[in-house]
Amino acid sequence: MHPGLLYWEDRYLLGVSSIDEQHQRIFGLTHNLQVALYQGSSDSTLSILLKSLIIYTANHFAHEEALLSFYKFENSQEHLGDHLRFLQTAQQLLTQTGECKTSAVQMGEIIADWASAHILEFDQKIAAFLRGHGLR
């Protein structure tokens, strides 16, 4: 294991399979981006990996938001706001022309922070709520 790379850990499991699988994929995409960065990959490669990560994460957020809406989660505004802030930051990174390596590093850091803050705090709350409605 490389100390600077993000790796999936079981402590991020929420007990809702669709969300857990998507979180694992986000970790995998982030890891791929970080490996490409450390290997000195081209800006075009980094850009493709960065865009793929952001698109997948946006789709994951849409999935979570649909579940929250369907099951009428009362405190969804804070959660949705966190998603929106993440996507706005990611979009800003994409528009930093000529700074793909910097954007890739920043995105790796953002995902690492998001993993510990968002998954371990916000998503734990919604997962308990969703499990209470029978989702596994």
matplotlib code that plots the C-alpha trace (Angstrom):
import matplotlib.pyplot as plt

x = [0.0, 1.3, 0.8, -0.6, -3.3, -6.9, -8.0, -11.4, -11.8, -14.7, -15.3, -17.0, -19.6, -23.1, -25.2, -27.1, -25.6, -26.3, -24.7, -21.8, -21.1, -21.1, -18.8, -16.4, -16.4, -15.7, -12.8, -11.6, -11.9, -10.0, -7.3, -6.9, -6.6, -4.0, -2.0, -2.1, -0.9, 2.0, 3.0, 3.3, 0.4, -0.4, -2.9, -5.3, -5.3, -5.7, -8.5, -10.4, -10.0, -11.0, -14.1, -15.1, -14.8, -16.9, -19.6, -19.8, -19.9, -22.7, -24.7, -24.1, -25.4, -28.5, -29.1, -28.8, -31.0, -33.7, -33.7, -34.0, -36.9, -38.7, -38.5, -39.1, -36.0, -36.8, -33.3, -32.2, -31.4, -28.1, -27.1, -28.1, -26.2, -23.1, -23.5, -24.0, -20.9, -18.8, -20.0, -19.4, -15.9, -15.3, -16.7, -14.3, -11.4, -12.4, -12.4, -8.8, -7.3, -3.7, -3.6, -4.8, -2.2, -3.1, -6.8, -6.1, -4.2, -6.9, -9.7, -7.9, -7.7, -11.3, -12.4, -10.3, -11.9, -15.3, -14.8, -14.1, -16.5, -19.4, -19.6, -18.7, -21.1, -23.8, -24.2, -24.2, -27.4, -29.2, -28.1, -29.6, -32.8, -32.8, -32.1, -35.1, -37.2, -35.9, -33.1, -30.0]
y = [0.0, 3.4, 5.9, 8.7, 6.6, 6.2, 2.7, 1.2, 0.1, -1.9, 1.0, 2.8, 0.0, 1.3, -1.9, -0.6, -2.6, -0.2, 2.7, 0.5, -0.7, 2.8, 4.1, 1.3, 2.3, 5.9, 4.8, 2.7, 5.6, 7.9, 5.3, 5.0, 8.8, 8.9, 6.0, 7.7, 11.0, 9.3, 7.5, 10.7, 10.1, 12.7, 15.6, 14.0, 10.7, 12.6, 14.7, 11.6, 9.9, 13.1, 13.5, 9.9, 10.2, 13.3, 11.9, 8.7, 10.6, 12.9, 9.8, 8.3, 11.4, 11.3, 7.7, 8.7, 11.7, 9.6, 7.1, 10.0, 11.5, 8.2, 7.3, 10.9, 11.4, 14.6, 16.0, 15.7, 19.4, 19.3, 16.1, 17.5, 20.7, 18.6, 16.9, 20.3, 21.8, 18.7, 18.9, 22.7, 22.2, 19.3, 21.5, 24.3, 21.8, 20.7, 24.3, 24.9, 24.8, 23.7, 22.6, 19.0, 17.5, 20.1, 19.3, 15.6, 16.0, 18.3, 15.9, 13.0, 15.1, 16.1, 12.5, 11.5, 14.2, 13.4, 9.7, 10.4, 13.3, 12.5, 8.7, 8.3, 11.0, 12.0, 8.7, 6.7, 8.6, 8.0, 4.4, 3.8, 5.4, 3.4, 0.1, 1.0, 0.9, -2.5, -1.6, -3.8]
z = [0.0, -1.0, 2.0, -0.2, -1.9, -0.9, -0.2, 0.6, 4.2, 5.7, 8.2, 5.3, 4.9, 5.6, 5.2, 2.1, -0.7, -3.6, -1.7, -0.5, -4.0, -5.4, -2.6, -3.3, -7.0, -6.1, -4.0, -7.0, -9.4, -7.0, -6.5, -10.3, -10.6, -7.8, -9.4, -12.8, -11.2, -9.3, -12.5, -14.4, -16.8, -19.4, -18.8, -21.2, -19.2, -15.9, -17.4, -18.5, -15.1, -13.3, -15.4, -15.0, -11.2, -11.1, -13.4, -11.4, -8.1, -9.5, -10.5, -7.0, -5.4, -7.6, -6.5, -2.8, -3.3, -5.0, -2.1, 0.4, -1.6, -2.0, 1.7, 2.7, 4.8, 6.8, 7.2, 3.6, 2.9, 4.8, 3.0, -0.4, 0.4, 1.0, -2.3, -4.1, -2.5, -3.5, -7.1, -7.3, -6.1, -8.6, -11.4, -10.5, -10.6, -14.1, -15.4, -14.2, -17.7, -17.9, -14.3, -14.6, -12.3, -9.6, -10.1, -9.8, -6.5, -5.1, -6.2, -4.4, -1.3, -1.5, -1.9, 1.1, 3.2, 1.9, 2.8, 6.4, 6.9, 4.5, 4.6, 8.3, 9.4, 7.0, 5.1, 8.4, 9.4, 6.1, 6.0, 9.4, 8.2, 4.9, 6.8, 9.0, 5.8, 4.9, 2.5, 2.7]

ax = plt.figure().add_subplot(projection="3d")
ax.plot(x, y, z, "-o")
ax.set_aspect("equal")
plt.show()
